[in-house]
């Protein structure tokens, strides 16, 4: 553990948000006490655990609304604790704390199912804000069918997503989606054919105006691994080079399974896109905000051959204008 791992000022209350039961897991008593204190002052009910087994025992006794989980725990690391919590209780929001700045560790945390991560030293105010943001997404009001365009079951030829039941299926088979994966798929289904930058997705789905854009990249890849027949050649969630991602138009989805699919259309994302293998989209030595291929204008035709595997479609320095 790092000395003096926390800096900055605390947030100011919970902004009217309903109190939540938060489990803080960290073997450093100073960090655990400070984090628990700030969350308590924000109005939350906080429980603490100092290692993996005690965290799992508390989780089994009373399921928390959110877990703040340190990565570097003795004996059983945060990755394994997160996996076991998912096995025990299904989706639960998790924010990982890590003293490591390595992108590989951050990506692995997101791959494990964490909703967000915070790198030490961190600002307690930022942590409180992120806890509030994750809780808001997890507590979205249950929609009443017919009350708005966003309400009711969302469907494509192969996918069905019920926001009220938090249930998603592909060709009738249940999909095991995390809370954030579910929200991301719902957002795409409500806006078919429209391209969104990673900044826009982070703002609309995560509710953040700041953060590491690799969070979006990893969640798109995880979602592709679960909904695409061939994640290496995705037909549903397509890459728009130099912009970001979009959900295919209904006619493109229907054509995707046929031998002549896409005839007369420009080729979509055909680069290898690692899915279930757990290999990051971002190559070694390249960051999420510095793709290994330079951005191009949306009006420029695709280059040949395709960009190298792992290149990111939306540079972190680019921000698409909102409509």
N, C-alpha and C positions, 0 to 999 in steps of 0.2 A: 504493500500500500504506500502511496505517496504521503509525505507529510504535508500538512496544510492543504488538503485536497479541495477545499471549498473556498470560494471568494465571492465578493459582490454583496448585494443587498437582497433582502427578502422581498417577496411580493406583498401586496396589500389585500389580504383577505381572499375569499373565494368568489367574489363578484356575483354573489347571489346564487351560486351553484349549490345544489343539494349535497350534503356531506356524503363522503364515500368511505368505505372501509379499505384502507390501503395497507398492504404488507410490505415493509421495508426489510430487505435482506442484505446485510453487509457485515463482514467480520471485524471491521474497524469501528470500535465503539464511538469514537468521536464523530465519524461520518454519519453513522446510524442515528446518533442522538441529534445532530444538527438537522439532518433531513427530516427526521420524525418531528422535531420541534417546529420547523417551518410549515410542514403539512398540517400539523395540529393547529397552528395559528391560522391557517387557511380554512379551518373548519372541518377537517377530515378526522375520522377515527383511525388511529394508526396502531398497528401491531408490528413487532420487531422480531427478527431471527438473525442469528449470527453465522449459520452454516446451512448447507443444503438439506440434511435430514430434518433439522428442526423447522426449516421453512416448509418442507413438504408436509410435516406433521401439522403445522398451523394451517396450511392450505386445506388439508383434509378435514380439520375440525370446523373451520369456517371459511368458506370460499370468499376471497377478497374481491372487491370491485376492480382493483388494479394492483399490480406488483411492481415495486421499484427494486430491481435485482442487480446486485454487484456481479460482475463477470468473474473476478478472481477470488473465488471462495476456496477455503481449505478442503481438501478431500474430494469434493464434488463441485465442479465449476458451474458457473451460471448457465452455460449452454445446456448441461445435463439437467439442472434443476428446471429450466424452462421446458425442456422436452417432457419431463415427467409430470409437470403440472398440466401440460396439454393432454397427456395420456389420462390423467386422473379426472380432470374436470372440463375438458374441451377448451374452446377459446376463452381466454381471459386477457385483458390488456396488460402488457408488460413493457416497462421502460428499463433498459439495461444501463447500468453505470459501469464505465470502464476507465482504467488508468492508462490503457493503451491507446495510442493514436493510429494504430495500423488499420488501414482500410479493410484488410482481410478479416480482422476480428469484428469490425462493425458489420460487414456484409454477412459473416457467419451468424452473428446475433440476429439479424433480420431474417436470414434463412431459417433459423430455428423457430421463428415465430414471434420475435419481439416486435412491438409496434414502433418503438423508437429507442434511441440510445443517447446518453449524455456522457461526454468525455471529461474526466477529472483533469485539472481543477475546473469546476463549473460554478455558475452563478445560481444560488438558491432561487432567485427570482425566476430565472429561466426554467428551472426544474418545476417549480410550482405552476408556471404557465403551461408547460408541456403536459403535466399531469391533468390540468384542467381541460386542455385541448383533447387529449385522448379520452377522457371521461365523457366529454360532450359528444364525441363521435359514437361512443359505445351506448350512450343514453338517448340517441335520437328518438323522438316520439314515434310511436307506432302509427303508420299511416292508415287512414280510413279509405277503402277503395272508393274511387269516384269523386273524392274531394279535391284532387288536384292532378295535374298531368304526371306528377312523380309518384302518385299512389297506385296501388294495385300490383298485380304480378307482371313482371317484365319478361318478355319472351322473344326468342329468335327461333329459327328452324330447329336448332339443337339445344339451346339453353333455356332454362326457366328459372327465374329468380323472384322469390316472394319476400319483399322487405319486411312485411309484418311478422312473418314466421322466422325470418332470418334463415331461409332455406334456399339452397340453389341446387339444381340438377343439370346434368348434361345427358341428353338422350335417355332420360328417366332415371339415371344413376345419380345418387346423392354425391355432392361435392363437399369435401372437407375444407372449408375456407376459414381463414382467420378473420377477425373483425375488419381489419383494414383491407384484406383481399376482397371481402364481400362488398365493402363500400366502394372500392375502386371499380369492381365489375358493374355494380349498380350505376355508377356515374357514367361509365362507357355506354351501358345499355340505354340510358336516357338521352344520349347524344350520339347516335350512330352516324358515321360518316364525317364527323367533325374532328379535326386534328387539334390536340392540346399539347402545349409544351410541358416539360416537367415542372416548371415553376407554377404553371396554372393548375396542374394536377395536385401539387403540394398544397396550394392555397385552397382549392375547392374540396379535395378529399381529406387532406390532413388538417385543414384549417390553420395552416402556418403561413406566415409571410417570410420565414427564414428557415434554414435547415439544410442538411446535406442532401443534394439531389440524387445521390446514389440510393437513398431510401426508395424513391420512386422507381428507379431502374430495377432494383431487386424485386420489388413487389410486382412489377409488370412481368418479369421473368418467371416468378413463382406462379403467377396467375396463368401465364401461357402454359406452363408445365401441367396445369390441372385441367384446362379447358380445351387445349388444342390437341388434335389427333397426332400432329407432328410438330412439337414445339420448335424444332430446328427450322421449319418452314411455316410459320404461323399464318393462318388465314383469317382469324377473327380479330385479334389485336395486332394491327399492322404498324410498322415503323414508317414514319414520314420523315425522311432524311432532312436534317437541318431544322426540323420543327419539334417533333416529339412522337406521339402515338395517336392512333384513332381506332375506333371499332369499325369493322367493315360494314358497308351498306348491306341490307338484307339480301339483295340479289347476288352480291359477291359471296356472302356466306353460303347461299344455296348452291352457287356454282363451284364452291371450293372443293367439294368432294368428287366432282366429275373429272374425267380425263382431259376434257377440253376447257377446264376452268380457267378464267382469266383471259380468254382469247380476245384480242382487240384492246386489252387494257394494258397499261404499263405494268411491269413486274413489280410486285410488292416485296416485302421483306424476305429475301431468300438467303440471307447470311445464316450460318449456323448460330443458333441461340441456345446455349446450354440451359437445360431445364432441371430434370430430376437428378442429374448427376451432381449438382451442387457446385459447379465451376462458375466463378463470377463472370458476369458479362464484361467487366472492365479488366483489361489485360494488365499484367504486372508492369509497374512503372507508369501507368496512366491513371489519372484520377477521374472521378465522375464529371468534374467540371473542365477537364482537359482531354477531350476525346483524341484517339489516335489518328483520326482523319479530320481535316479542316472542314468547317461548315461551308455550305454552298447556298446560293440563293434558291428558294423554292422554284423559281422559273428555270433553273438550269437543269437539263435532262440528266438522268442517272448516269454515273460514270460506269465504264466497263474496263476491267472486271469490277465486281462488287467490292465495297470496302472490306477490310480485313475483319475476321470474326472478333467480336467484342467491342467494336467501335460504337460509341454512344451516339444516338440520333440527335440529341438536343444539347448543345454546349451550354455549360453553366453560365457563361457570360451573356448568353442570348436570352432575352425576355420577349416573348411574343405579345403583341398588343392585344388587349382584350377587346372583344366586339362591343 
